[in-house]
Amino acid sequence: MKLLGIGSRINHSEYGKGVVTNVSSQHYWVTFIDNGLETIALDAEFEVIETSEDDLDTVSLFDVESSLVDILKKWGDTHEKVAIADKWKGGKMILEPGDNLASKEIPIATFFHKIVMVRDRIRVMEQKINSSKNLDDQEKVDLQQYITRIYGSLTSFNVLFKNKSDQFVGERSK
């Protein structure tokens, strides 16, 4: 039996497709697309999709996980699951104009989804700013302060979120 190197791709009957991210004396550490990190025995049954030689030019577990997350974000239609507060489920927003025009009804779930998408896009922008090679540190700090103020402007919508950890956080008072 020949050992697989880090970066080898496999298809496991239980966990699905994954990439070998580490090899120990008894196990492969494999990051699976649908099931995350799992350890499987070296002699376990699985299909080898692509073999990578175990040489000096290996990739760290962090690099593989980061790459997988980036690929899934770019090409997958998966988004972080964010729960709406129970009291808003099935509710609707009614926008009534000041004059005699017709009002507009919007399901709260639809509005909530749009707020979550705004939040996710701001986070992506924040990541791109922080990893930019074209901005100096002061420019990054300045842009980060604008983003913090944007989050602060959106805190009114926190009432819609079920979990406090999903809410917008702006500048905190000292």
C-alpha positions in Angstrom: 0.0 0.0 0.0 1.4 3.4 -1.0 0.7 6.3 1.2 -1.2 9.3 -0.2 0.4 12.6 0.0 -1.1 15.8 1.3 -3.3 17.3 -1.3 -4.5 13.9 -2.6 -8.2 13.9 -3.4 -10.5 11.0 -2.4 -14.1 9.9 -2.5 -15.2 8.1 0.7 -18.5 6.2 0.8 -19.7 7.8 4.0 -18.1 11.3 4.0 -18.0 12.1 0.2 -15.3 13.9 -1.6 -12.3 15.4 0.3 -8.7 16.4 0.3 -6.0 14.8 2.4 -4.6 17.5 4.7 -2.4 15.6 7.0 -1.0 12.1 7.3 -0.1 10.4 10.6 1.3 6.9 11.2 -2.3 5.4 11.4 -4.6 7.9 9.8 -5.3 10.3 7.0 -6.7 13.6 8.1 -9.2 14.5 5.3 -11.2 17.7 4.9 -14.5 16.7 3.3 -16.6 19.2 1.4 -19.8 18.2 3.1 -18.6 16.8 6.4 -15.5 18.9 7.4 -12.4 17.4 8.9 -12.4 13.6 9.6 -9.7 11.1 10.3 -9.8 7.8 8.5 -7.6 4.8 8.8 -4.8 4.4 6.3 -6.3 1.1 5.2 -9.9 2.3 5.0 -11.9 1.8 1.8 -12.1 4.8 -0.4 -11.7 5.8 -4.0 -8.6 7.8 -4.9 -9.5 10.6 -7.3 -6.1 12.2 -7.6 -2.8 11.2 -6.0 -0.4 13.8 -4.8 3.2 12.7 -4.0 4.3 13.4 -0.5 7.2 15.7 -1.2 8.7 18.8 0.4 6.3 21.2 -1.3 3.3 20.3 0.9 0.4 22.5 1.9 -0.6 23.1 5.5 -4.0 22.2 6.8 -4.9 25.9 7.2 -4.0 26.6 3.6 -6.2 23.7 2.4 -9.1 24.7 4.6 -8.8 28.3 3.5 -8.7 27.3 -0.2 -11.8 25.0 0.3 -13.7 27.8 2.0 -12.8 30.2 -0.8 -13.7 27.8 -3.5 -17.1 27.0 -1.9 -17.8 30.7 -1.4 -16.9 31.5 -5.0 -18.6 28.6 -6.8 -21.0 27.1 -4.3 -24.4 28.5 -3.6 -23.9 28.0 0.2 -24.4 30.8 2.6 -24.0 30.9 6.3 -27.4 29.9 7.9 -28.8 32.9 9.8 -32.0 32.4 11.7 -34.7 35.0 11.8 -36.2 35.6 15.3 -39.2 33.4 15.9 -41.7 36.3 16.4 -41.1 37.5 12.9 -41.6 34.1 11.1 -44.6 34.4 8.7 -44.8 38.1 9.3 -45.0 40.9 6.8 -43.9 44.5 6.5 -46.4 47.1 5.3 -45.1 50.3 3.8 -47.7 53.0 3.6 -47.0 56.1 1.7 -48.1 59.5 3.2 -50.6 60.2 0.4 -53.4 58.0 -1.0 -51.2 55.7 -3.0 -51.4 51.9 -2.5 -49.4 50.4 0.3 -46.7 47.8 -0.3 -46.5 44.5 1.6 -43.2 42.6 1.9 -42.7 39.3 3.7 -40.4 39.9 6.6 -38.4 36.8 5.6 -37.7 38.4 2.2 -36.6 41.6 3.8 -34.5 39.7 6.4 -32.8 37.8 3.6 -31.8 41.0 1.9 -30.4 42.4 5.2 -28.3 39.3 5.6 -27.0 39.5 2.1 -26.0 43.2 2.7 -24.2 42.0 5.9 -22.4 39.2 4.0 -21.3 41.5 1.2 -19.9 44.1 3.7 -18.0 41.2 5.3 -16.5 40.2 2.0 -15.5 43.8 1.3 -13.9 44.0 4.7 -11.9 40.9 4.0 -10.8 42.2 0.6 -9.7 45.5 2.2 -7.7 43.7 4.9 -6.0 41.4 2.5 -5.3 44.1 -0.1 -1.7 44.6 -1.2 -2.5 47.9 -2.8 -3.6 49.7 0.4 -1.2 50.8 3.2 -2.0 50.2 6.8 -3.5 53.7 7.4 -5.8 53.4 4.4 -7.0 50.0 5.7 -7.7 51.5 9.1 -9.6 54.4 7.5 -11.8 52.1 5.4 -12.3 49.8 8.4 -13.7 52.7 10.4 -16.2 53.4 7.6 -17.3 49.7 7.6 -17.7 49.9 11.4 -20.0 53.0 11.0 -22.0 51.1 8.3 -22.5 48.2 10.8 -23.6 50.8 13.3 -26.1 52.3 10.9 -27.6 48.8 10.4 -28.0 47.9 14.1 -31.7 48.9 13.9 -32.2 45.7 12.1 -30.8 43.5 14.9 -34.3 43.0 16.2 -34.8 40.6 13.3 -32.0 38.2 14.2 -32.7 35.2 16.4 -29.0 34.9 17.6 -27.2 37.8 19.1 -23.9 36.6 17.5 -25.4 37.2 14.0 -26.3 40.9 14.8 -24.6 44.0 13.5 -22.1 45.7 15.9 -21.0 49.2 15.3 -18.6 51.4 17.4 -18.9 50.6 21.1 -18.9 53.4 23.6 -16.2 53.4 26.1 
